[in-house]
Amino acid sequence: MNVHFIAIGGSAMHNLALALDQKGFKVTGSDDAIFEPSKTRLENKGLLPKEMGWDPSRIHANLDAVILGMHAREDNPELLKAQELGIKIYSYPEYLYEQTKDKTRIVIGGSHGKTTITSMVLHVLNYHNIEVDYMVGAQLEGFDTMVKLTKENEFVILEGDEYLSSPIDRRSKFLLYKPNIALISGIAWDHINVFPTFENYIEQFDKFVATITDGGALIYNQQDPEVKKVAERNTQALKKFPYSTAANKIEKGTTKLLTTLGEVPLEVFGDHNLSNLEGARLICNQMGVMDADFYGAISSFKGASKRLELLVKTDSHRVYKDFAHAPSKVIATTASVKKQFENSHSLVACLELHTYSSLNPTFLKQYKGALESADTKVVYYSPEALAIKKMEPISEDFIKECFGSEDLLVFSKPEDFKAFLESLDKSNKVFLMMSSGNYAGIDLQKTLG
């Protein structure tokens, strides 16, 4: 197969390119800018474009397929040439389905938790040397790439994203996978630039459940009221498996599962992770992995990249980095860290407002009370990020009003934020740094080490 990627440098796109190259496909690609780690990883496999930019001459009649990334635009010259030549154009999720349509497809969806659940399942399978294909949204310990595609593996584990498929396909990605087994972890309004109302957002999950194959299975978080409604109003012939937070206790800073097989100590903590763990267990059960084997493996799971990732651990303090940015994720993550350390450390919770939704004045009101679990509450945002996104400026007072917290500290200059972090007495504190960005490039390990 001869495949060309338009916008090959993206996190998901370059991993798919690497997976197809590994499978023996002839892969080419283009992009207007490629950053690390994509650049080096593509270069090591000879897949890095010789020149940056778009060039219609790269598109020719011998191509079997063109895979179009979200970073490209509808008027991309390579896309226009492919359309002119009548070459089959796939979105990223469409091509994943094309490569996995003869396998048993397990799709893990939800506004939050999907990367962690996918990672937990893959960790357990890897622990027991069970080979599967997969696509996950974070780099995992022990895995070379975020995408693996083979001819022989029976199962494929897919992280199901509700965001758009491509610039010319406005369907949610997870609507294209047609799962045999599906999971929904939680529903909390996100991507308001695409789904302007909560009802429109929920509709995507109703559509997702409708794509499950006849006789398939739906695993769902019954503690989330919106998920429960979606699951219960579906009338297809599906096997339904509800789950909730696993029974547990915290002992000397370690969370332990309370199971019929005894206590199981964990590396991860927090109610949201203990809920994710139950979802992962039920998926593994569907794949033939029994509870004893699941618990034996999950005990060593340390978490997905940027999900409560431990950056610094000293005798006096700890620093965690987390991808949380949507209101529900911020609330759950902050509460879980507070609960884990409430008898030993005070919590400094810092949130960077970085996404389109989080910087939108209307959506900002969804953050009311989001940091209330913290002892010190901090928000950082960049006026430059607003300018780049062509959004109206917002004031520090407005942010305080939206969060509903008089003692909220708000910073808009990276040097001021960095100076604040450095000035804090770190004794008996746990720092929770939440962002889908990078805090203007501040080295958190060095600043808070």
C-alpha positions in Angstrom: 0.0 0.0 0.0 1.2 3.5 -0.9 -0.1 6.1 1.6 0.4 9.8 1.9 -0.2 11.8 5.1 -1.3 15.5 4.9 -0.2 17.0 8.2 2.0 14.0 9.2 3.6 15.8 12.2 0.6 15.6 14.6 0.8 13.4 17.7 -1.7 11.0 16.4 -0.9 11.2 12.7 2.9 10.6 13.1 2.2 7.5 15.3 -0.2 6.1 12.7 2.5 6.8 10.0 5.1 4.9 12.1 2.6 2.0 12.6 1.9 1.7 8.9 5.6 1.9 8.0 6.2 -1.0 10.5 3.4 -2.9 8.8 5.3 -2.6 5.5 3.4 0.2 3.8 5.2 2.8 1.7 4.5 6.0 3.7 5.1 9.7 2.6 4.0 12.8 4.3 3.9 16.6 4.4 3.4 19.4 6.9 4.1 23.1 7.4 5.9 22.6 10.7 6.9 19.5 12.7 8.0 19.7 16.3 9.6 17.2 18.8 9.2 14.4 19.5 7.4 13.8 16.2 10.3 15.3 14.2 13.0 12.9 15.5 10.8 9.9 15.5 9.8 10.4 11.8 13.4 11.2 10.9 14.7 8.0 12.5 12.4 6.0 10.2 13.1 8.0 7.1 9.6 9.5 7.0 10.4 13.2 7.7 9.5 15.4 4.7 12.7 16.8 3.1 11.1 20.2 2.9 8.3 21.8 5.0 5.2 23.1 3.3 2.6 21.9 1.0 3.4 20.7 -2.5 0.7 19.3 -4.9 3.4 17.4 -6.8 3.6 15.0 -3.9 0.1 13.8 -4.8 0.1 11.3 -7.7 -2.1 8.6 -9.3 0.0 5.8 -7.7 -1.2 6.6 -4.2 -3.7 4.1 -2.7 -4.9 6.6 -0.1 -4.4 10.0 1.4 -4.9 10.4 5.2 -5.9 13.9 6.1 -5.0 15.4 9.5 -7.0 18.0 11.5 -4.1 20.5 11.2 -4.7 20.9 7.4 -7.3 23.3 6.0 -10.0 22.6 3.5 -8.1 24.6 0.8 -4.9 22.7 1.3 -3.2 22.4 -2.1 -2.3 18.7 -1.6 -5.9 17.9 -0.6 -7.3 19.7 -3.6 -4.9 17.7 -5.9 -6.0 14.4 -4.3 -9.7 15.4 -4.8 -8.9 16.3 -8.5 -7.3 12.9 -9.1 -10.1 11.0 -7.4 -7.7 9.4 -4.8 -9.5 8.0 -1.8 -9.2 10.4 1.1 -9.5 9.1 4.7 -9.7 10.9 8.0 -7.5 9.5 10.7 -10.3 7.5 12.4 -11.6 6.3 9.0 -8.3 4.8 8.2 -8.0 3.2 11.6 -11.3 1.5 11.0 -10.2 0.4 7.5 -7.2 -1.3 9.1 -9.1 -3.0 11.9 -12.5 -3.8 10.4 -11.9 -7.6 10.6 -10.8 -7.4 14.3 -12.8 -7.3 17.5 -12.8 -3.5 18.2 -12.9 -2.2 21.7 -13.5 1.6 21.9 -13.1 3.6 25.1 -14.9 7.0 25.0 -15.8 9.7 27.5 -15.1 13.4 28.2 -12.5 12.3 30.8 -10.7 9.1 31.8 -10.5 7.5 28.4 -6.7 7.7 28.0 -6.2 6.3 31.5 -8.6 3.4 31.0 -7.0 2.6 27.6 -3.6 2.7 29.3 -4.7 0.5 32.2 -6.1 -2.1 29.8 -2.9 -2.1 27.7 -0.8 -2.3 30.8 -2.6 -5.5 32.0 -2.4 -7.1 28.6 1.2 -6.3 28.2 1.9 -7.6 31.7 0.4 -11.0 30.7 2.1 -10.9 27.2 -1.3 -10.8 25.4 -0.7 -9.2 22.0 -3.2 -6.7 20.7 -3.4 -3.8 18.3 -4.1 -0.4 19.8 -4.3 3.4 19.5 -3.9 5.4 22.7 -3.6 9.2 23.3 -0.5 9.2 25.5 3.0 7.6 25.4 3.0 4.6 27.7 5.9 3.0 29.6 7.0 -0.1 27.8 5.4 0.9 24.5 7.4 2.3 21.5 4.5 3.9 19.8 1.0 5.1 20.5 -0.4 3.1 17.5 0.1 -0.6 16.7 -1.4 -2.3 13.7 -0.8 -5.9 12.7 -2.4 -8.5 10.4 -2.6 -11.3 13.0 -3.9 -9.8 16.3 -7.5 -10.5 17.1 -8.3 -7.5 19.3 -7.7 -3.8 18.8 -8.1 -1.2 21.7 -9.0 2.3 20.5 -9.2 5.4 22.5 -12.4 7.1 21.2 -12.3 10.9 20.9 -15.5 12.9 20.4 -13.7 15.7 18.5 -14.0 16.2 14.7 -12.5 13.6 12.3 -11.0 16.0 9.7 -11.4 19.4 8.1 -13.8 17.9 5.6 -15.5 15.3 7.9 -17.3 17.0 10.7 -18.3 13.7 12.4 -16.9 12.9 15.9 -14.0 10.5 15.5 -15.5 7.8 17.7 -18.5 7.5 15.4 -16.3 5.8 12.7 -15.0 2.8 14.7 -18.1 0.7 15.0 -17.1 -1.0 18.2 -17.9 -4.6 19.3 -17.3 -3.5 22.9 -17.6 0.1 24.0 -17.1 2.0 27.2 -18.2 5.5 28.3 -16.4 6.9 31.3 -18.0 10.3 31.8 -19.8 13.1 30.0 -18.9 16.8 30.8 -19.4 19.5 28.2 -16.3 20.2 26.2 -15.1 21.5 22.8 -17.7 24.3 22.7 -16.2 25.7 19.5 -17.6 22.6 17.9 -20.5 21.6 20.1 -22.1 25.0 21.1 -24.7 23.5 23.5 -24.6 20.7 26.1 -27.4 18.9 24.3 -25.5 18.9 21.1 -22.5 17.4 22.9 -24.5 14.7 24.6 -26.0 13.8 21.2 -22.6 12.6 20.1 -22.6 9.9 22.8 -26.1 8.7 21.9 -24.8 8.4 18.3 -21.7 6.6 19.6 -23.7 3.9 21.4 -25.9 3.5 18.3 -22.7 2.5 16.4 -22.0 -0.6 18.6 -22.5 -3.7 16.6 -25.6 -5.9 17.2 -25.1 -8.1 20.2 -22.1 -6.1 21.4 -21.3 -4.8 24.9 -21.6 -1.4 26.5 -19.6 -0.8 29.7 -20.6 2.5 31.4 -20.0 4.5 34.5 -23.3 4.4 36.3 -22.1 7.1 38.8 -22.2 9.7 36.0 -25.8 10.8 35.6 -25.5 11.8 31.9 -23.7 8.5 31.1 -26.4 6.5 32.9 -29.1 8.3 30.9 -27.4 7.6 27.6 -26.9 3.9 28.4 -30.5 3.4 29.7 -32.3 5.2 26.9 -30.6 3.0 24.2 -32.8 0.2 23.1 -30.4 -1.9 21.0 -29.8 -5.6 21.7 -26.6 -4.9 23.8 -25.1 -6.5 26.8 -24.8 -3.7 29.4 -22.3 -3.6 32.2 -22.5 -0.7 34.7 -19.6 0.1 37.0 -18.7 2.5 39.8 -15.8 3.4 42.0 -13.9 0.4 43.3 -14.0 -0.2 47.1 -10.7 1.0 48.6 -8.9 2.5 51.6 -6.0 4.8 52.1 -3.3 3.5 54.4 0.0 5.5 55.1 -0.3 7.3 51.8 -1.0 4.2 49.7 -4.4 3.4 48.2 -5.4 -0.2 48.4 -8.3 -2.0 46.6 -10.6 -4.0 48.7 -11.4 -7.1 46.7 -12.8 -10.6 47.3 -9.2 -11.8 46.6 -7.7 -9.6 49.3 -6.2 -6.1 49.5 -4.4 -4.9 46.3 -1.9 -1.9 46.8 -1.9 0.6 43.9 0.6 3.1 42.5 -2.3 5.4 41.4 -4.9 7.1 43.6 -8.1 9.1 43.5 -11.8 8.2 43.1 -11.6 9.0 39.4 -8.7 6.5 38.9 -10.5 3.9 41.0 -13.6 4.4 38.8 -11.4 4.1 35.7 -9.9 0.9 37.1 -13.3 -0.7 37.3 -14.0 0.1 33.7 -10.7 -1.3 32.7 -11.4 -4.5 34.7 -14.7 -5.1 32.9 -13.1 -4.6 29.5 -10.4 -7.1 30.4 -13.1 -9.5 31.5 -14.7 -9.2 28.1 -11.3 -10.2 26.6 -11.0 -13.3 28.8 -8.7 -11.8 31.5 -10.1 -12.8 34.9 -10.0 -10.7 38.0 -7.1 -12.4 39.7 -4.9 -11.8 36.7 -6.2 -8.2 36.4 -5.4 -7.3 40.0 -2.0 -8.9 39.8 -1.1 -6.7 36.8 -2.8 -3.4 37.8 -0.9 -3.1 41.0 2.2 -2.0 39.1 0.3 0.6 36.9 1.9 4.0 37.4 -0.4 6.1 35.2 -0.5 7.4 31.7 1.8 10.3 30.7 0.7 13.7 32.1 -2.0 12.0 34.1 -1.0 12.7 37.8 2.6 12.3 36.7 4.9 12.6 39.6 7.6 15.2 38.7 9.2 15.8 42.1 9.3 13.7 45.3 11.3 14.8 48.3 10.9 14.2 52.1 9.1 17.5 52.3 7.0 17.9 49.2 5.7 16.4 45.9 4.9 17.9 42.5 2.3 16.3 40.1 1.6 17.3 36.5 -1.8 16.5 35.1 -3.5 17.1 31.8 -6.7 18.2 33.5 -8.2 21.3 31.9 -12.0 20.8 31.6 -14.0 21.8 34.7 -15.0 18.2 35.6 -11.5 17.0 35.3 -10.1 19.8 37.4 -12.7 19.2 40.2 -12.0 15.4 40.2 -8.2 15.7 40.1 -8.0 18.4 42.7 -10.3 16.5 45.1 -8.4 13.2 44.7 -5.0 14.8 45.5 -6.5 16.6 48.5 -8.0 13.3 49.8 -4.8 11.4 49.3 -2.6 13.9 51.3 -5.1 15.6 53.6 -3.4 14.3 56.7 0.1 15.1 55.7 0.4 17.9 53.1 -1.4 21.1 52.2 -2.4 21.4 48.5 -1.3 24.1 46.1 -3.5 23.6 42.9 -2.5 25.5 39.8 -4.5 25.5 36.6 -3.4 27.0 33.3 -6.3 28.2 31.1 -5.1 27.2 27.7 -7.8 25.7 25.5 -10.4 27.5 23.4 -13.1 26.5 25.8 -11.3 27.5 29.0 -10.6 30.9 27.6 -14.1 31.5 26.4 -16.0 34.0 28.7 -19.2 32.0 28.5 -17.6 28.7 29.2 -15.4 30.1 32.0 -18.4 30.2 34.3 -18.4 26.4 34.3 -15.3 26.5 36.5 -17.2 27.9 39.5 -15.8 26.1 42.6 -13.4 23.9 40.5 -10.4 24.6 42.8 -12.3 24.6 46.1 -10.6 21.4 47.4 -7.2 23.2 47.3 -5.6 25.1 50.2 -3.9 27.5 47.8 -5.8 28.2 44.5 -3.9 29.5 41.5 -4.8 30.2 37.8 -2.3 31.2 35.1 -3.3 32.3 31.6 -1.5 34.0 28.8 -3.0 37.1 27.0 -0.8 36.0 24.0 -2.8 32.7 23.8 -6.0 34.7 23.6 -4.5 36.9 20.8 -3.3 33.8 18.9 -6.8 32.3 19.1 -8.2 35.7 18.1 -10.3 35.9 21.2 -11.3 38.9 23.3 -9.1 39.8 26.3 -10.3 38.7 29.8 -9.5 40.2 33.1 -8.1 38.7 36.3 -11.2 40.0 38.2 -13.5 38.2 35.7 -11.6 35.0 36.2 -12.0 35.3 40.0 -15.7 35.9 39.5 -16.1 32.8 37.3 -14.2 30.6 39.8 -16.3 32.0 42.6 -13.2 32.3 44.9 -12.1 35.5 46.6 -8.7 34.0 47.6 -7.9 32.8 44.0 -4.5 34.0 42.8 -4.4 34.9 39.1 -1.2 35.4 37.0 -1.0 36.4 33.4 2.8 37.0 33.2 5.0 33.9 33.2 7.8 35.6 35.1 5.4 36.6 37.9 4.0 33.1 38.1 7.5 31.6 38.2 8.6 34.0 40.9 5.5 33.1 43.0 6.3 29.4 42.7 9.9 29.9 43.7 8.9 32.1 46.7 6.7 29.5 48.3 7.8 27.5 51.3 7.6 23.9 49.9 7.5 22.2 53.3 4.7 19.7 53.7 3.1 20.8 50.4 1.9 18.9 47.4 1.8 20.9 44.1 -0.8 19.9 41.5 0.1 21.6 38.1 -2.9 21.1 35.7 -2.7 22.1 32.1 -3.0 20.9 28.5 -0.3 23.5 27.7 3.2 24.0 29.2 3.0 27.1 31.5 4.9 29.2 28.9 7.8 26.8 29.0 8.5 27.0 32.7 10.6 24.0 33.9 8.4 22.8 36.7 10.9 20.2 38.0 13.6 22.8 38.3 11.4 25.5 39.7 9.7 23.3 42.2 12.4 20.7 42.8 
